[in-house]
């Protein structure tokens, strides 16, 4: 027995809440100011602590920085997404690793060998788990971009099969979101749209 009080968790202050949530927006234009490798490293250092089932961590990230890389990417984007992607200093192609189970002995040492063996022949189940958990990690990735003092412009309007063939051929990575990253440019924000009313979104039991 101990008389020690449970440790209380810190509460994010108002500045942090505004940065990550209430004032944060999806950017549609970007300034020509570059984004450095140290900033991208900070984003991943934060994002990689996201929760995921059995700590499987299926999210993978391709950072596209060169003009040549962006031109290869934009040919697979919807027309309305191409110009802003070319103007963004960095574009992150978020993917999941369909063979994430191969990392289980590393990320879950106590049960990793068992989990890797259990998933080895369950291709369809692995795909579902990887897709869901990478989506969970993606939400944290977007918060990490904001925490690094940058704006994110996530987009789902692209040809996934085309992107996978272009960048991930002969790998187990599967793209699921494209995120423009940089400092906001001129008139970067669309008008703020309403949120779902609280009474329609929250239930109590």
FENMOTA-V406449 format. One record per pair of residues at least 24 apart in sequence whose C-alpha atoms are under 10 Angstrom apart, sorted by the first residue. I is the first residue (numbers start at 0). J is the second residue. Records with the same first field share a line. If there is no record, write none. Layout:
I=J ; J
This chain:
15=145 ; 146
18=142 ; 145 ; 146 ; 147 ; 148 ; 149
19=141 ; 142 ; 143 ; 144 ; 145 ; 146 ; 147 ; 148
20=142 ; 145
22=191
23=142 ; 145 ; 150 ; 151 ; 188
24=145 ; 150 ; 151 ; 152 ; 183 ; 187 ; 188 ; 189 ; 190 ; 191
25=141 ; 150 ; 151 ; 152 ; 153 ; 154 ; 178 ; 179 ; 180 ; 183 ; 187 ; 188 ; 189 ; 191
26=83 ; 87 ; 149 ; 150 ; 151 ; 152 ; 153 ; 179 ; 180 ; 181 ; 182 ; 183 ; 184 ; 185 ; 186 ; 187 ; 188 ; 189
27=80 ; 82 ; 83 ; 84 ; 86 ; 87 ; 150 ; 151 ; 152 ; 153 ; 179 ; 183 ; 184 ; 185 ; 186 ; 187 ; 188 ; 189
28=82 ; 83 ; 84 ; 86 ; 87 ; 150 ; 152 ; 179 ; 180 ; 181 ; 182 ; 183 ; 184 ; 185 ; 186 ; 187 ; 188
29=83 ; 84 ; 85 ; 86 ; 87 ; 88 ; 150 ; 151 ; 152 ; 179 ; 180 ; 181 ; 182 ; 183 ; 184 ; 185 ; 186 ; 187
30=86 ; 87 ; 88 ; 181 ; 182 ; 183 ; 184 ; 185 ; 187
31=86 ; 87 ; 88 ; 181 ; 182 ; 183 ; 184
32=87 ; 88 ; 181 ; 182 ; 183 ; 184
33=64 ; 87 ; 88 ; 89 ; 181 ; 182
34=64 ; 87 ; 88 ; 89 ; 149 ; 180 ; 181 ; 182
35=64 ; 88 ; 89 ; 181
36=62
37=147
38=144 ; 147 ; 148 ; 149
39=89 ; 91 ; 143 ; 144 ; 147 ; 149 ; 180
40=147
41=143 ; 144 ; 146 ; 147
42=139 ; 140 ; 141 ; 142 ; 143 ; 144 ; 145 ; 146 ; 147 ; 148 ; 149
43=139 ; 140 ; 143 ; 144 ; 147
44=140 ; 143
45=139 ; 140 ; 142 ; 143 ; 144 ; 146 ; 147
46=136 ; 137 ; 138 ; 139 ; 140 ; 141 ; 142 ; 143 ; 144
47=136 ; 137 ; 139 ; 140 ; 143
48=136 ; 139 ; 140
49=132 ; 133 ; 135 ; 136 ; 137 ; 138 ; 139 ; 140
50=132 ; 133 ; 135 ; 136 ; 139
51=128 ; 129 ; 131 ; 132 ; 133 ; 134 ; 135 ; 136
52=128 ; 129 ; 131 ; 132 ; 133 ; 135
53=103 ; 106 ; 107 ; 110 ; 111 ; 114
54=102 ; 103 ; 105 ; 106 ; 107 ; 132
55=96 ; 99 ; 100 ; 101 ; 102 ; 103 ; 104 ; 105 ; 106 ; 107 ; 111 ; 114 ; 128 ; 129 ; 132 ; 133
56=95 ; 96 ; 99 ; 100 ; 102 ; 103 ; 106 ; 129 ; 132 ; 133 ; 135 ; 136
57=94 ; 95 ; 96 ; 97 ; 98 ; 99 ; 100 ; 102 ; 125 ; 126 ; 128 ; 129 ; 130 ; 131 ; 132 ; 133 ; 134 ; 135 ; 136 ; 172
58=93 ; 94 ; 95 ; 96 ; 97 ; 99 ; 129 ; 130 ; 131 ; 132 ; 133 ; 134 ; 135 ; 136 ; 137 ; 140 ; 172 ; 173 ; 174 ; 175
59=91 ; 92 ; 93 ; 94 ; 95 ; 96 ; 99 ; 133 ; 136 ; 137 ; 172 ; 173 ; 174
60=90 ; 91 ; 92 ; 93 ; 94 ; 95 ; 96 ; 137 ; 140 ; 172 ; 174 ; 176 ; 177
61=90 ; 91 ; 92 ; 93 ; 94 ; 166 ; 167 ; 174 ; 177
62=89 ; 90 ; 91 ; 92 ; 93 ; 177 ; 178 ; 179 ; 180
63=87 ; 88 ; 89 ; 90 ; 91 ; 92 ; 179
64=88 ; 89 ; 90 ; 91
65=89 ; 90
68=166
71=162 ; 165 ; 166
72=157 ; 158 ; 161 ; 162 ; 165 ; 166 ; 177
73=157 ; 158 ; 162
74=157 ; 158 ; 161 ; 162 ; 165
75=156 ; 157 ; 158 ; 159 ; 160 ; 161 ; 162 ; 163 ; 165
76=154 ; 155 ; 156 ; 157 ; 158 ; 159 ; 161 ; 162 ; 177
77=154 ; 155 ; 156 ; 157 ; 158
78=156 ; 157
79=156
80=152 ; 154 ; 155 ; 156 ; 157 ; 177 ; 179
81=157
83=152 ; 179
84=152 ; 154 ; 177 ; 178 ; 179 ; 180
85=179
86=179 ; 180 ; 181 ; 184
87=151 ; 152 ; 178 ; 179 ; 180 ; 181 ; 182 ; 183 ; 184
88=179 ; 180 ; 181 ; 182
89=151 ; 178 ; 179 ; 180 ; 181
90=151 ; 152 ; 153 ; 177 ; 178 ; 179 ; 180 ; 181
91=151 ; 152 ; 153 ; 176 ; 177 ; 178 ; 179 ; 180
92=153 ; 154 ; 162 ; 166 ; 173 ; 174 ; 175 ; 176 ; 177 ; 178 ; 179
93=133 ; 134 ; 136 ; 137 ; 140 ; 153 ; 172 ; 173 ; 174 ; 175 ; 176 ; 177 ; 178
94=129 ; 130 ; 133 ; 134 ; 137 ; 159 ; 163 ; 167 ; 171 ; 172 ; 173 ; 174 ; 175 ; 176 ; 177
95=126 ; 128 ; 129 ; 130 ; 131 ; 132 ; 133 ; 134 ; 136 ; 137 ; 171 ; 172 ; 173 ; 174 ; 175 ; 176
96=125 ; 126 ; 129 ; 130 ; 133 ; 170 ; 171 ; 172 ; 173 ; 174
97=122 ; 123 ; 124 ; 125 ; 126 ; 127 ; 128 ; 129 ; 130 ; 170 ; 171 ; 172 ; 173
98=122 ; 125 ; 126 ; 129 ; 170 ; 171 ; 172
99=125 ; 126 ; 128 ; 129 ; 171 ; 172
100=125 ; 129
126=173
129=173
130=173 ; 174 ; 175
133=175
134=175 ; 176
137=175 ; 176 ; 178
140=178
141=178 ; 180
144=178 ; 180 ; 181
145=180 ; 181
148=181 ; 182
149=180 ; 181 ; 182 ; 183
150=178 ; 179 ; 180 ; 181 ; 182 ; 183 ; 184 ; 187
151=177 ; 178 ; 179 ; 180 ; 181 ; 182 ; 183
152=177 ; 178 ; 179 ; 180 ; 181 ; 183 ; 187
153=177 ; 178 ; 179 ; 180
154=178 ; 179
